[in-house]
Structures are given as structure tokens and as C-alpha cells.
Amino acid sequence: MAVNCNCNVPHHGGRHGFVYYVSVVRGARRRLLDGPWPTHREALARVERVRRRANEMDPRSHFDGFGTASAPEDGAQPGLLQHLGIAA
């Protein structure tokens, strides 16, 4: 069910039962870097911070695509940075 999450992204209305992550794409590889966050707005607010942290850790990430992704709330796992104990 779509709901208005007030994230100001016109093509996204939010969904009940989902959490949000900062994601990265490198070629065909995709990874959930940061999260989960309860709202899309919270994930969006962290994209630039996470991108800068990734650039510090791996200069090749300047060529990666950063954005957000959603996943079902049931069984949500920590993002890679949280899993590794790295602050963004």
C-alpha cells in the first residue's frame, strides 16, 4: 500500500512494511551501505554523508552511483557500514 512519506520525491510514495537504505551501484554490483532507516526521507538525508565516507575509504567510489533502496521490513539486515561498525 502506498503512503505519502513526505520525502518530496515525486515518483515515490513510500510503502508500509518497508525500510530504506543508502545504496551504491558499481557496474552490475549493488550494495546496501547504510540503514535500515524507517523512512525514505531519513535515507535520502544520509546519501551525501555516506558517499563522502565511501570516497574516503575507496577513491574508486567517485565513479559509483549512490541513492536509496527499499527492502521488506521483515528480515531487514544492517547496511554494510553498520555491519562493519563504520560510522558515516
C-alpha positions as CSV (number, residue, x, y, z in Angstrom):
1,M,0.0,0.0,0.0
2,A,1.4,3.4,-1.0
3,V,1.5,6.2,1.6
4,N,2.9,9.7,1.4
5,C,6.2,9.6,3.3
6,N,6.7,13.4,2.6
7,C,10.2,12.8,1.1
8,N,9.5,15.2,-1.8
9,V,10.5,12.7,-4.4
10,P,7.6,12.8,-6.9
11,H,7.8,9.2,-8.1
12,H,8.0,7.7,-4.6
13,G,5.1,7.5,-2.2
14,G,6.6,5.2,0.5
15,R,5.2,1.8,1.4
16,H,4.0,0.3,4.6
17,G,6.2,-2.6,5.8
18,F,9.4,-1.4,4.1
19,V,12.6,0.1,5.4
20,Y,15.1,2.2,3.5
21,Y,18.9,2.2,2.8
22,V,21.5,4.2,1.2
23,S,22.6,2.1,-1.7
24,V,25.6,2.0,-4.1
25,V,25.9,0.7,-7.6
26,R,29.2,-0.2,-9.2
27,G,28.8,-1.8,-12.6
28,A,26.5,-4.8,-12.1
29,R,27.1,-4.9,-8.4
30,R,24.7,-3.4,-5.9
31,R,25.1,-3.0,-2.1
32,L,23.0,-1.6,0.8
33,L,25.6,0.6,2.5
34,D,23.7,2.4,5.3
35,G,20.5,1.5,7.1
36,P,17.9,0.4,7.6
37,W,16.0,3.6,8.2
38,P,12.3,3.7,8.9
39,T,11.6,6.4,6.3
40,H,12.7,7.3,2.8
41,R,13.4,10.8,3.9
42,E,15.9,9.6,6.5
43,A,17.8,7.5,4.0
44,L,17.8,10.4,1.5
45,A,19.2,12.7,4.1
46,R,22.2,10.4,4.6
47,V,23.2,9.8,0.9
48,E,25.8,12.6,0.7
49,R,27.3,11.7,4.1
50,V,27.6,8.1,3.1
51,R,29.0,8.9,-0.4
52,R,31.7,11.1,1.3
53,R,32.6,8.3,3.7
54,A,32.8,5.8,0.9
55,N,35.1,8.1,-1.1
56,E,37.4,8.3,2.0
57,M,37.6,4.5,2.2
58,D,37.8,3.8,-1.6
59,P,38.7,6.6,-4.1
60,R,37.2,4.4,-6.9
61,S,33.8,5.1,-5.4
62,H,33.9,8.6,-7.0
63,F,32.6,6.7,-10.1
64,D,29.9,4.8,-8.3
65,G,26.2,5.7,-8.2
66,F,24.7,6.4,-4.8
67,G,21.0,6.6,-4.0
68,T,18.3,4.8,-1.9
69,A,16.7,1.5,-2.0
70,S,13.9,-0.2,0.0
71,A,13.5,-3.7,1.4
72,P,10.8,-5.5,3.3
73,E,10.9,-4.7,7.0
74,D,10.6,-8.3,8.0
75,G,14.1,-9.7,8.0
76,A,15.9,-6.4,7.3
77,Q,19.6,-6.6,7.8
78,P,22.1,-3.9,8.8
79,G,23.7,-2.0,6.0
80,L,27.4,-2.8,5.2
81,L,28.7,0.2,7.2
82,Q,26.7,-0.8,10.2
83,H,27.7,-4.4,9.9
84,L,31.3,-3.4,9.8
85,G,30.9,-0.9,12.7
86,I,31.9,2.0,10.5
87,A,30.3,5.4,11.1
88,A,29.2,7.5,8.2
